[in-house]
């Protein structure tokens, strides 16, 4: 039995345009034509279309589907296993993203009362990149420290943020001076500044042992968005992020060395 393109589109829940596209791509060419030249699909074509739609639902590209259908027994299993892994990863990512959204709602409900004007007044050039914030939340989703940091940040008053930012600005000026003076990153001055930064995080956000401080420093070195939270772009120097990272690692080693300064 033969079916017109309109009938097949209705059966399958797709558009006629989609069927035409599959035909042009060589993925699903109808088995026959009417005397007037219209496409006619037979039962084998419908079975092939069902396979195509199944793989499309799983997220395969048309090129991948074409490769599978060339030899289903040889190609399908490996493709399906790879897709299963990717779907599992995507499910995990979406679950974590949902958790992040839930915590963000909770933080908003606790009430950060700064208006946009107050945020500009308090934070000045320091801009919190939303994409970085979201990635950081996903990266540290299971961290108790991350949850504590969010909750404490949400609870800070405008005066708290002013004190915090003044403290950060004074520290930053000392860091820039040490860097510009050519102080060694593993020297006392730079390591003491790294320790001040660690204590600043502990004081205002969450307990920050040396191991955690190392991870934070690694993010600062690797991601310009993280570095911009510490030093605004107008004050940055080439090599400064790496300098701070080395100072943090040197200080962490000093703090954890049994014979070092505790």
DRENZA-355248 format. One record per residue: residue number from 1; chain; x, y, z of N, C-alpha, C in turn. Coordinates in Angstrom, 1 decimal. Layout:
NODE  num  chaine     n.x     n.y     n.z    ca.x    ca.y    ca.z     c.x     c.y     c.z
NODE  NUM       A       X       Y       Z       X       Y       Z       X       Y       Z
...
% end
This chain:
NODE  num  chaine     n.x     n.y     n.z    ca.x    ca.y    ca.z     c.x     c.y     c.z
NODE    1       A     0.9    -1.2     0.0     0.0     0.0     0.0     0.9     1.2     0.0
NODE    2       A     0.4     2.3    -0.7     1.2     3.5    -0.8     0.5     4.6    -0.1
NODE    3       A     1.3     5.6     0.4     0.8     6.7     1.1     1.4     8.0     0.6
NODE    4       A     0.6     9.0     0.5     1.1    10.3     0.0     1.9    11.0     1.1
NODE    5       A     2.7    12.0     0.7     3.5    12.7     1.7     2.7    13.3     2.8
NODE    6       A     1.5    13.8     2.4     0.6    14.4     3.5     0.1    13.4     4.5
NODE    7       A    -0.2    12.2     4.0    -0.7    11.1     4.9     0.4    10.7     5.8
NODE    8       A     1.6    10.5     5.3     2.8    10.1     6.1     3.1    11.2     7.2
NODE    9       A     3.0    12.4     6.7     3.3    13.5     7.7     2.3    13.4     8.8
NODE   10       A     1.0    13.2     8.5     0.0    13.1     9.5     0.2    11.9    10.4
NODE   11       A     0.6    10.7     9.8     0.8     9.5    10.6     2.0     9.8    11.6
NODE   12       A     3.0    10.4    11.1     4.3    10.5    11.9     4.3    11.7    12.8
NODE   13       A     3.4    12.6    12.6     3.5    13.8    13.5     4.6    14.8    13.1
NODE   14       A     5.0    14.8    11.8     6.0    15.7    11.3     5.4    16.5    10.2
NODE   15       A     6.2    17.5     9.7     5.7    18.3     8.6     6.1    17.7     7.3
NODE   16       A     5.3    18.1     6.3     5.7    17.7     4.9     7.1    18.3     4.6
NODE   17       A     7.4    19.5     5.1     8.7    20.0     4.8     9.8    19.2     5.3
NODE   18       A     9.6    18.6     6.5    10.6    17.7     7.1    10.8    16.5     6.2
NODE   19       A     9.7    15.9     5.7     9.9    14.7     4.8    10.6    15.1     3.5
NODE   20       A    10.3    16.3     3.0    11.0    16.7     1.8    12.5    16.8     2.1
NODE   21       A    12.8    17.4     3.3    14.2    17.5     3.7    14.9    16.2     3.9
NODE   22       A    14.2    15.2     4.4    14.8    13.9     4.6    15.1    13.3     3.2
NODE   23       A    14.2    13.5     2.2    14.4    13.0     0.9    15.6    13.7     0.2
NODE   24       A    15.7    15.0     0.3    16.8    15.7    -0.3    18.2    15.3     0.3
NODE   25       A    18.1    15.0     1.6    19.3    14.5     2.3    19.7    13.1     2.0
NODE   26       A    18.8    12.4     1.3    19.1    11.0     1.0    18.8    10.0     2.2
NODE   27       A    18.1    10.6     3.2    17.9     9.8     4.4    16.6     8.9     4.2
NODE   28       A    15.6     9.5     3.6    14.3     8.8     3.4    13.7     9.2     2.0
NODE   29       A    14.1     8.4     1.0    13.5     8.7    -0.3    12.4     7.7    -0.5
NODE   30       A    11.2     8.3    -0.9    10.0     7.4    -1.1    10.2     6.3    -2.1
NODE   31       A     9.5     5.2    -1.9     9.7     4.1    -2.8     9.1     4.2    -4.1
NODE   32       A     8.2     5.2    -4.3     7.5     5.3    -5.6     7.1     6.8    -5.8
NODE   33       A     6.5     7.0    -7.0     5.9     8.3    -7.4     4.6     8.0    -8.0
NODE   34       A     3.7     8.9    -7.9     2.4     8.9    -8.6     2.6     9.3   -10.0
NODE   35       A     1.6     9.1   -10.9     1.7     9.4   -12.3     2.0    10.9   -12.4
NODE   36       A     1.5    11.7   -11.4     1.7    13.1   -11.5     3.1    13.6   -10.9
NODE   37       A     3.8    12.6   -10.4     5.1    12.9    -9.9     5.2    13.1    -8.4
NODE   38       A     4.1    12.9    -7.7     4.1    13.1    -6.2     4.7    11.9    -5.5
NODE   39       A     5.3    12.2    -4.4     6.0    11.1    -3.6     5.0    10.1    -3.1
NODE   40       A     5.3     8.9    -3.1     4.5     7.8    -2.5     5.4     6.9    -1.6
NODE   41       A     4.9     6.7    -0.4     5.7     6.0     0.6     5.0     4.6     0.8
NODE   42       A     5.9     3.6     0.9     5.3     2.2     1.2     5.6     1.9     2.6
NODE   43       A     5.2     0.6     3.0     5.4     0.2     4.4     6.8     0.2     4.8
NODE   44       A     7.7    -0.2     3.9     9.2    -0.2     4.2     9.7     1.2     4.5
NODE   45       A     9.1     2.2     3.8     9.5     3.6     4.0     9.0     4.0     5.4
NODE   46       A     7.8     3.6     5.7     7.3     4.0     7.1     8.1     3.4     8.2
NODE   47       A     8.6     2.2     8.0     9.4     1.5     9.0    10.7     2.3     9.1
NODE   48       A    11.3     2.7     8.0    12.5     3.5     8.0    12.3     4.8     8.7
NODE   49       A    11.2     5.5     8.4    10.9     6.8     9.0    10.8     6.6    10.6
NODE   50       A    10.2     5.5    11.0    10.0     5.3    12.4    11.4     5.2    13.1
NODE   51       A    12.4     4.5    12.4    13.7     4.4    12.9    14.4     5.8    13.0
NODE   52       A    14.2     6.6    11.9    14.8     8.0    11.9    14.2     8.8    13.0
NODE   53       A    12.9     8.7    13.2    12.3     9.6    14.3    12.8     9.1    15.7
NODE   54       A    13.0     7.8    15.8    13.5     7.3    17.1    14.9     7.8    17.4
NODE   55       A    15.8     7.8    16.4    17.1     8.3    16.6    17.1     9.8    16.8
NODE   56       A    16.2    10.5    16.1    16.1    12.0    16.3    15.7    12.3    17.7
NODE   57       A    14.8    11.5    18.2    14.3    11.8    19.6    15.4    11.6    20.6
NODE   58       A    16.4    10.7    20.3    17.5    10.5    21.2    18.6    11.6    20.9
NODE   59       A    18.4    12.5    20.0    19.3    13.6    19.8    20.4    13.3    18.7
NODE   60       A    20.3    12.3    17.9    21.3    12.0    16.9    21.1    13.0    15.8
NODE   61       A    22.2    13.4    15.1    22.2    14.3    14.0    21.7    13.4    12.8
NODE   62       A    21.3    14.1    11.7    20.9    13.4    10.5    22.1    12.6     9.9
NODE   63       A    23.3    13.1    10.0    24.5    12.4     9.5    24.7    11.2    10.3
NODE   64       A    24.6    11.2    11.6    24.8    10.1    12.4    23.7     9.0    12.1
NODE   65       A    22.5     9.5    11.9    21.4     8.5    11.6    21.7     7.8    10.3
NODE   66       A    22.1     8.6     9.3    22.4     8.0     8.0    23.5     6.9     8.1
NODE   67       A    24.5     7.2     9.0    25.6     6.2     9.2    25.0     5.0     9.8
NODE   68       A    24.1     5.1    10.8    23.6     4.0    11.5    22.7     3.1    10.5
NODE   69       A    21.9     3.8     9.7    21.0     3.1     8.8    21.7     2.4     7.6
NODE   70       A    22.9     2.8     7.4    23.7     2.1     6.3    23.8     0.6     6.7
NODE   71       A    24.1     0.3     8.0    24.2    -1.0     8.5    23.8    -1.1     9.9
NODE   72       A    22.5    -1.1    10.2    22.0    -1.0    11.6    22.7    -2.0    12.6
NODE   73       A    22.9    -3.2    12.1    23.5    -4.2    13.1    24.9    -3.8    13.4
NODE   74       A    25.6    -3.3    12.5    27.0    -2.9    12.8    27.2    -1.6    13.5
NODE   75       A    26.3    -0.7    13.2    26.5     0.7    13.7    25.7     1.1    14.9
NODE   76       A    24.5     0.5    15.0    23.5     1.0    16.0    24.0     0.9    17.4
NODE   77       A    24.6    -0.3    17.8    24.9    -0.5    19.2    25.9     0.5    19.8
NODE   78       A    27.0     0.7    19.0    28.0     1.6    19.5    27.5     3.0    19.6
NODE   79       A    26.7     3.4    18.6    26.1     4.8    18.7    25.1     4.9    19.9
NODE   80       A    24.3     3.9    20.1    23.4     3.9    21.2    24.0     4.0    22.5
NODE   81       A    25.1     3.2    22.7    25.8     3.2    24.0    26.5     4.6    24.2
NODE   82       A    27.0     5.2    23.2    27.6     6.5    23.3    26.6     7.5    23.7
NODE   83       A    25.4     7.4    23.0    24.3     8.3    23.3    23.8     8.1    24.7
NODE   84       A    23.7     6.9    25.1    23.3     6.6    26.5    24.2     7.3    27.5
NODE   85       A    25.5     7.2    27.3    26.4     7.9    28.2    26.2     9.4    28.2
NODE   86       A    26.0    10.0    27.0    25.9    11.4    26.9    24.5    11.9    27.6
NODE   87       A    23.5    11.1    27.4    22.2    11.4    28.0    22.3    11.3    29.5
NODE   88       A    23.0    10.3    30.0    23.2    10.2    31.5    24.0    11.4    32.0
NODE   89       A    25.0    11.9    31.3    25.7    13.1    31.7    24.8    14.3    31.7
NODE   90       A    24.0    14.4    30.6    23.1    15.6    30.5    22.1    15.6    31.6
NODE   91       A    21.5    14.4    31.9    20.6    14.3    33.0    21.2    14.7    34.3
NODE   92       A    22.4    14.3    34.6    23.1    14.7    35.8    23.3    16.2    35.8
NODE   93       A    23.8    16.8    34.7    24.0    18.2    34.6    22.7    19.0    34.9
NODE   94       A    21.6    18.5    34.3    20.3    19.2    34.4    19.8    19.1    35.9
NODE   95       A    20.0    18.0    36.5    19.7    17.8    37.9    20.4    18.8    38.8
NODE   96       A    21.7    18.9    38.5    22.6    19.9    39.3    22.1    21.3    39.0
NODE   97       A    21.8    21.6    37.8    21.3    22.9    37.4    20.0    23.3    38.2
NODE   98       A    19.1    22.3    38.2    17.9    22.5    39.0    18.2    22.7    40.5
NODE   99       A    19.2    22.0    41.0    19.5    22.3    42.4    20.1    23.7    42.6
NODE  100       A    20.9    24.1    41.6    21.5    25.5    41.7    20.3    26.5    41.7
NODE  101       A    19.4    26.3    40.8    18.2    27.2    40.7    17.5    27.3    42.0
NODE  102       A    17.3    26.1    42.6    16.5    26.0    43.8    17.3    26.8    44.9
NODE  103       A    18.6    26.6    45.0    19.4    27.3    46.0    19.4    28.8    45.7
NODE  104       A    19.4    29.2    44.4    19.4    30.6    44.1    18.1    31.3    44.5
NODE  105       A    17.0    30.5    44.3    15.7    31.0    44.8    15.7    31.2    46.3
NODE  106       A    16.3    30.2    47.0    16.4    30.3    48.4    17.2    31.6    48.9
NODE  107       A    18.3    31.8    48.2    19.1    32.9    48.5    18.4    34.2    48.3
NODE  108       A    17.6    34.3    47.1    16.9    35.5    46.8    15.8    35.7    47.9
NODE  109       A    15.2    34.6    48.4    14.2    34.8    49.4    14.7    35.3    50.7
NODE  110       A    16.0    35.0    51.0    16.6    35.5    52.2    16.8    37.0    52.2
NODE  111       A    16.8    37.5    50.9    16.8    39.0    50.8    18.1    39.7    50.7
NODE  112       A    18.7    39.8    49.5    19.9    40.7    49.3    19.3    42.1    49.0
NODE  113       A    19.4    43.0    49.9    18.6    44.2    49.8    19.2    45.3    48.9
NODE  114       A    20.4    45.1    48.4    21.1    46.1    47.6    20.3    46.4    46.3
NODE  115       A    20.0    47.6    46.0    19.5    48.0    44.7    20.6    48.1    43.7
NODE  116       A    20.2    48.1    42.4    21.3    48.2    41.4    22.2    49.4    41.6
NODE  117       A    21.7    50.6    42.1    22.5    51.7    42.3    23.4    51.5    43.5
NODE  118       A    22.9    50.8    44.5    23.7    50.5    45.7    24.8    49.5    45.3
NODE  119       A    24.5    48.5    44.5    25.5    47.6    44.1    26.6    48.3    43.4
NODE  120       A    26.3    49.2    42.5    27.3    50.0    41.8    28.2    50.8    42.8
NODE  121       A    27.5    51.4    43.7    28.2    52.2    44.7    29.2    51.3    45.6
NODE  122       A    28.7    50.1    45.9    29.5    49.3    46.8    30.6    48.6    46.0
NODE  123       A    30.3    48.0    44.9    31.2    47.1    44.2    32.0    47.8    43.1
NODE  124       A    31.6    49.0    42.7    32.4    49.7    41.7    32.7    48.9    40.5
NODE  125       A    34.0    48.7    40.2    34.4    48.0    39.0    34.3    46.5    39.1
NODE  126       A    34.2    46.0    40.3    34.1    44.6    40.5    32.7    44.1    40.0
NODE  127       A    32.7    43.3    38.9    31.4    42.9    38.3    31.4    41.3    38.4
NODE  128       A    30.3    40.8    38.9    30.1    39.4    39.1    29.5    38.8    37.8
NODE  129       A    30.3    38.1    37.0    29.8    37.5    35.8    28.8    36.4    36.0
NODE  130       A    27.6    36.6    35.5    26.6    35.6    35.8    26.9    34.2    35.2
NODE  131       A    27.6    34.1    34.1    27.9    32.8    33.5    28.9    32.1    34.4
NODE  132       A    29.9    32.9    35.0    30.9    32.3    35.9    30.2    31.9    37.2
NODE  133       A    29.2    32.7    37.7    28.5    32.3    38.9    27.8    31.0    38.7
NODE  134       A    27.1    30.8    37.6    26.4    29.6    37.3    27.3    28.4    37.2
NODE  135       A    28.4    28.6    36.5    29.4    27.5    36.4    30.0    27.1    37.7
NODE  136       A    30.3    28.1    38.5    30.9    27.9    39.8    29.9    27.1    40.7
NODE  137       A    28.6    27.5    40.6    27.6    26.8    41.4    27.5    25.3    41.0
NODE  138       A    27.6    25.1    39.7    27.5    23.7    39.2    28.8    22.9    39.6
NODE  139       A    29.9    23.6    39.5    31.2    22.9    39.8    31.3    22.5    41.3
NODE  140       A    30.8    23.4    42.2    30.9    23.2    43.6    29.5    22.8    44.2
NODE  141       A    28.6    22.2    43.4    27.2    22.0    43.9    27.2    21.1    45.1
NODE  142       A    28.1    20.2    45.3    28.1    19.3    46.4    28.8    19.9    47.6
NODE  143       A    29.4    21.1    47.5    30.2    21.6    48.6    29.4    22.3    49.6
NODE  144       A    29.6    21.9    50.9    29.0    22.6    52.0    29.5    24.0    52.1
NODE  145       A    30.8    24.2    51.7    31.4    25.6    51.8    30.7    26.5    50.8
NODE  146       A    30.3    26.0    49.6    29.6    26.8    48.6    28.3    27.2    49.1
NODE  147       A    27.5    26.3    49.7    26.2    26.6    50.3    26.3    27.7    51.4
NODE  148       A    27.3    27.5    52.3    27.5    28.5    53.3    27.9    29.8    52.8
NODE  149       A    28.8    29.8    51.8    29.2    31.1    51.2    28.0    31.9    50.6
NODE  150       A    27.1    31.2    49.9    25.9    31.8    49.3    25.0    32.4    50.4
NODE  151       A    24.8    31.6    51.4    23.9    32.0    52.5    24.5    33.2    53.2
NODE  152       A    25.8    33.2    53.5    26.4    34.3    54.2    26.4    35.6    53.4
NODE  153       A    26.7    35.4    52.1    26.7    36.5    51.2    25.3    37.2    51.1
NODE  154       A    24.3    36.3    51.1    22.9    36.8    51.0    22.5    37.6    52.3
NODE  155       A    23.1    37.2    53.4    22.8    37.8    54.7    23.5    39.1    54.9
NODE  156       A    24.6    39.5    54.1    25.4    40.7    54.3    24.5    41.9    54.1
NODE  157       A    24.6    42.9    55.0    24.0    44.2    54.8    24.8    45.0    53.9
NODE  158       A    24.2    46.2    53.5    25.0    47.1    52.7    26.3    47.6    53.4
NODE  159       A    26.2    47.8    54.7    27.4    48.2    55.5    28.4    47.1    55.5
NODE  160       A    27.9    45.8    55.6    28.8    44.7    55.6    29.6    44.7    54.3
NODE  161       A    28.9    44.8    53.2    29.5    44.8    51.9    30.5    46.0    51.7
NODE  162       A    30.2    47.1    52.3    31.1    48.2    52.2    32.4    47.9    52.9
NODE  163       A    32.3    47.3    54.2    33.5    47.0    54.9    34.3    45.9    54.2
NODE  164       A    33.6    44.9    53.7    34.2    43.9    52.9    35.0    44.4    51.7
NODE  165       A    34.4    45.3    51.0    35.0    45.8    49.8    36.2    46.8    50.1
NODE  166       A    36.1    47.5    51.2    37.2    48.4    51.6    38.4    47.5    52.0
NODE  167       A    38.1    46.4    52.7    39.2    45.5    53.1    39.8    44.9    51.9
NODE  168       A    39.0    44.5    50.9    39.5    43.9    49.7    40.3    44.9    48.9
NODE  169       A    39.9    46.1    48.8    40.6    47.1    48.1    42.0    47.4    48.7
NODE  170       A    42.0    47.5    50.1    43.3    47.7    50.7    44.3    46.5    50.5
NODE  171       A    43.7    45.3    50.5    44.6    44.1    50.3    45.1    44.1    48.8
NODE  172       A    44.2    44.5    47.9    44.6    44.5    46.5    45.7    45.5    46.2
NODE  173       A    45.6    46.7    46.9    46.7    47.7    46.7    48.0    47.1    47.2
NODE  174       A    48.0    46.4    48.3    49.2    45.8    48.8    49.8    44.7    47.8
NODE  175       A    48.8    43.9    47.2    49.2    42.9    46.3    49.9    43.5    45.0
NODE  176       A    49.2    44.6    44.5    49.8    45.3    43.3    51.2    45.9    43.7
NODE  177       A    51.3    46.4    44.9    52.6    47.0    45.2    53.7    45.9    45.3
NODE  178       A    53.4    44.8    45.9    54.3    43.7    46.0    54.7    43.2    44.6
NODE  179       A    53.7    43.1    43.7    54.0    42.6    42.4    54.9    43.6    41.6
NODE  180       A    54.5    44.9    41.7    55.2    45.9    41.0    56.6    46.1    41.5
NODE  181       A    56.8    45.8    42.8    58.1    45.9    43.4    59.0    44.7    43.1
NODE  182       A    58.5    43.8    42.4    59.3    42.6    42.0    59.5    41.6    43.2
NODE  183       A    58.6    41.6    44.2    58.7    40.7    45.3    58.5    39.2    44.7
NODE  184       A    59.2    38.3    45.3    59.0    36.9    44.8    57.7    36.4    45.3
NODE  185       A    57.0    35.6    44.4    55.7    35.0    44.8    55.8    34.1    46.0
NODE  186       A    57.0    33.5    46.2    57.1    32.6    47.4    57.9    33.2    48.5
NODE  187       A    58.0    34.6    48.4    58.6    35.3    49.5    57.6    35.6    50.6
NODE  188       A    58.1    36.1    51.8    57.3    36.3    52.9    56.1    37.3    52.6
NODE  189       A    56.5    38.4    51.9    55.5    39.5    51.7    54.3    38.9    50.9
NODE  190       A    54.6    38.2    49.8    53.6    37.7    48.9    52.8    36.6    49.7
NODE  191       A    53.5    35.7    50.4    52.8    34.7    51.1    51.9    35.3    52.2
NODE  192       A    52.3    36.3    52.9    51.5    36.9    53.9    50.2    37.5    53.3
NODE  193       A    50.4    38.1    52.1    49.2    38.6    51.4    48.2    37.5    51.0
NODE  194       A    48.8    36.4    50.6    48.0    35.2    50.3    47.2    34.8    51.5
NODE  195       A    47.9    34.8    52.6    47.2    34.4    53.9    46.1    35.4    54.2
NODE  196       A    46.3    36.7    54.0    45.3    37.6    54.3    44.1    37.4    53.4
NODE  197       A    44.3    37.0    52.2    43.2    36.7    51.3    42.4    35.5    51.7
NODE  198       A    43.1    34.5    52.2    42.5    33.3    52.7    41.6    33.6    54.0
NODE  199       A    42.1    34.4    54.8    41.4    34.8    56.0    40.2    35.7    55.7
NODE  200       A    40.4    36.5    54.7    39.3    37.4    54.2    38.1    36.5    53.8
NODE  201       A    38.4    35.5    53.0    37.3    34.5    52.6    36.7    33.9    53.8
NODE  202       A    37.5    33.4    54.7    36.9    32.8    55.9    36.1    33.8    56.7
NODE  203       A    36.5    35.0    56.8    35.8    36.0    57.6    34.5    36.4    57.0
NODE  204       A    34.4    36.4    55.7    33.2    37.0    55.1    32.3    36.0    54.4
NODE  205       A    32.9    34.8    54.1    32.1    33.8    53.3    32.0    32.4    53.9
NODE  206       A    33.1    31.7    53.9    33.1    30.4    54.4    34.5    30.0    54.8
NODE  207       A    34.6    29.0    55.8    35.9    28.6    56.2    36.7    28.1    55.0
NODE  208       A    38.0    28.6    55.0    38.8    28.4    53.8    40.2    27.8    54.2
NODE  209       A    40.2    26.5    54.4    41.5    25.9    54.7    42.4    26.0    53.5
NODE  210       A    43.7    25.8    53.7    44.7    25.9    52.6    44.4    25.1    51.3
NODE  211       A    43.9    23.9    51.5    43.5    23.1    50.3    42.4    23.8    49.5
NODE  212       A    41.4    24.3    50.1    40.4    25.0    49.4    41.0    26.3    48.8
NODE  213       A    41.9    27.0    49.5    42.4    28.2    48.9    43.2    27.9    47.7
NODE  214       A    43.9    26.8    47.6    44.6    26.3    46.4    43.6    26.2    45.2
NODE  215       A    42.5    25.6    45.5    41.5    25.4    44.4    41.0    26.7    43.9
NODE  216       A    40.7    27.6    44.8    40.3    29.0    44.4    41.3    29.7    43.6
NODE  217       A    42.6    29.6    44.0    43.7    30.2    43.3    43.8    29.6    41.9
NODE  218       A    43.6    28.3    41.8    43.7    27.7    40.5    42.6    28.2    39.5
NODE  219       A    41.4    28.5    40.1    40.4    29.1    39.3    40.7    30.5    38.8
NODE  220       A    41.3    31.2    39.8    41.7    32.6    39.5    42.7    32.6    38.3
NODE  221       A    43.7    31.7    38.3    44.7    31.6    37.3    44.1    31.2    36.0
NODE  222       A    43.2    30.2    36.0    42.6    29.6    34.8    41.5    30.4    34.1
NODE  223       A    40.8    31.2    34.9    39.6    31.8    34.4    39.6    33.3    34.6
NODE  224       A    39.7    34.1    33.6    39.7    35.6    33.7    38.5    36.2    34.5
NODE  225       A    37.4    35.5    34.4    36.2    35.9    35.1    36.4    35.8    36.6
NODE  226       A    37.1    34.8    37.1    37.4    34.6    38.5    38.4    35.7    38.9
NODE  227       A    39.4    35.9    38.1    40.4    36.9    38.5    39.8    38.3    38.6
NODE  228       A    38.8    38.6    37.7    38.2    39.9    37.7    37.4    40.2    39.0
NODE  229       A    37.1    39.1    39.7    36.4    39.3    41.0    37.4    39.7    42.1
NODE  230       A    38.7    39.5    41.8    39.8    39.8    42.8    40.4    41.1    42.4
NODE  231       A    40.7    41.3    41.1    41.4    42.5    40.6    40.6    42.9    39.4
NODE  232       A    40.0    44.1    39.4    39.2    44.6    38.2    40.2    44.8    37.0
NODE  233       A    39.6    44.6    35.8    40.5    44.7    34.6    41.4    45.9    34.5
NODE  234       A    40.9    47.1    35.0    41.7    48.3    34.9    43.0    48.3    35.8
NODE  235       A    43.0    47.4    36.8    44.2    47.3    37.6    45.0    46.0    37.4
NODE  236       A    44.6    45.2    36.4    45.3    44.0    36.2    46.7    44.2    35.5
NODE  237       A    47.6    43.3    35.7    48.9    43.4    35.0    49.2    42.0    34.4
NODE  238       A    49.9    41.9    33.3    50.2    40.6    32.8    51.0    39.8    33.8
NODE  239       A    50.6    38.6    34.0    51.3    37.7    35.0    50.8    37.9    36.4
NODE  240       A    49.9    38.8    36.7    49.5    39.0    38.1    48.7    37.8    38.6
NODE  241       A    47.8    37.3    37.8    47.0    36.1    38.3    47.9    35.0    38.6
NODE  242       A    48.9    34.7    37.7    49.8    33.6    38.0    50.6    33.8    39.3
NODE  243       A    51.0    35.1    39.4    51.8    35.5    40.6    51.0    35.2    41.9
NODE  244       A    49.7    35.6    41.9    48.8    35.3    43.1    48.7    33.8    43.3
NODE  245       A    48.5    33.1    42.2    48.4    31.6    42.3    49.6    31.0    43.0
NODE  246       A    50.8    31.4    42.5    52.0    30.9    43.1    52.1    31.3    44.6
NODE  247       A    51.7    32.5    44.9    51.8    32.9    46.3    50.8    32.1    47.2
NODE  248       A    49.6    31.8    46.7    48.7    31.0    47.5    49.2    29.6    47.7
NODE  249       A    49.8    29.0    46.6    50.3    27.7    46.8    51.5    27.6    47.7
NODE  250       A    52.3    28.7    47.7    53.5    28.7    48.6    53.0    28.9    50.0
NODE  251       A    52.0    29.7    50.2    51.5    29.9    51.6    50.8    28.7    52.1
NODE  252       A    50.1    28.0    51.2    49.4    26.8    51.6    50.4    25.7    52.0
NODE  253       A    51.5    25.6    51.3    52.6    24.7    51.7    53.2    25.1    53.0
NODE  254       A    53.4    26.4    53.2    53.9    26.9    54.5    53.0    26.6    55.6
NODE  255       A    51.7    26.7    55.4    50.7    26.5    56.5    50.6    25.0    56.8
NODE  256       A    50.8    24.2    55.9    50.7    22.7    56.1    52.0    22.0    56.4
NODE  257       A    53.1    22.7    56.3    54.4    22.1    56.6    54.5    22.0    58.1
NODE  258       A    54.8    20.9    58.7    54.9    20.7    60.1    55.9    21.7    60.7
NODE  259       A    56.9    22.1    60.0    57.9    23.0    60.5    57.7    24.4    60.1
NODE  260       A    56.6    24.6    59.3    56.4    26.0    58.8    55.6    26.8    59.8
NODE  261       A    55.2    28.0    59.4    54.4    28.9    60.2    53.0    28.5    60.2
NODE  262       A    52.4    28.2    61.4    51.1    27.8    61.5    50.2    29.0    62.0
% end
